[in-house]
Amino acid sequence: MIPIVAFFNNKGGGGRTTLVYHIAWKLADLGGQVLAADLDPQSNLTSRFLDEDELQEIWPDPPAPPKTIFGDLLPLINGTRDIADVSARPITSNLNLVPGDIALSSFEF
């Protein structure tokens, strides 16, 4: 069985992003296969992992769909099909990131 570690706290300022960033790197350094998913609309975890050029690539100007978790949800949102394949970006050979997107804030109510 593959262990899964999840961090969730709906209150801001709890240190989740920093904690996830460092634990993801440490688990990858120890040889684990790591997938960090940034589901926070502020996308700070994504900004920690990617440089400016990479951020521009995943958050293109419209009408191109973003290469983010929100972009993966667009077919479902638009009613055209189910969720797209997850846009995981390799950071290292055993550390991957599902990039966040500010458009996720449209799901908050």
Residue, then its C-alpha position, 0 to 999 in steps of 0.5 A: m500500500i502506498p502511503i498518502v499524506a495530505f495537509f488541509n487547513n481552511k484558515g490562512g496563515g497556518g504554514r501549510t505551503t511551507l510545510v508541504y514544500h519542505i516535506a515534499w522535497k525531503l520525501a523525494d530526497l529519501g527516494g519516495q515518489v511524491l505528487a504535490a497538488d496545489l489546490d489553493p487559489q493563491s497558488n503559492l506552492t506552485s510559485r515556490f516550485l516553479d520559476e517565472d518562465e515556467l509560471q508563464e508557461i502554465w498560466p498562458d494568456p487566454p484563450a489558451p487553457p491553463k496547464t493547471i488543476f483548473g485547466d484539468l477541470l475545464p471540460l467538466i465545468n464546460g460540460t463537454r466531458d469528464i475531468a482531463d488528465v491531471s497536468a502534473r509537472p515533473i520537478t525531479s524524477n520522483l517529485n511532481l507538481v499539480p500546479g494551482d490556479i487563481a481561477l480555483s477561487s471561483f469554486e469558493f462560496 
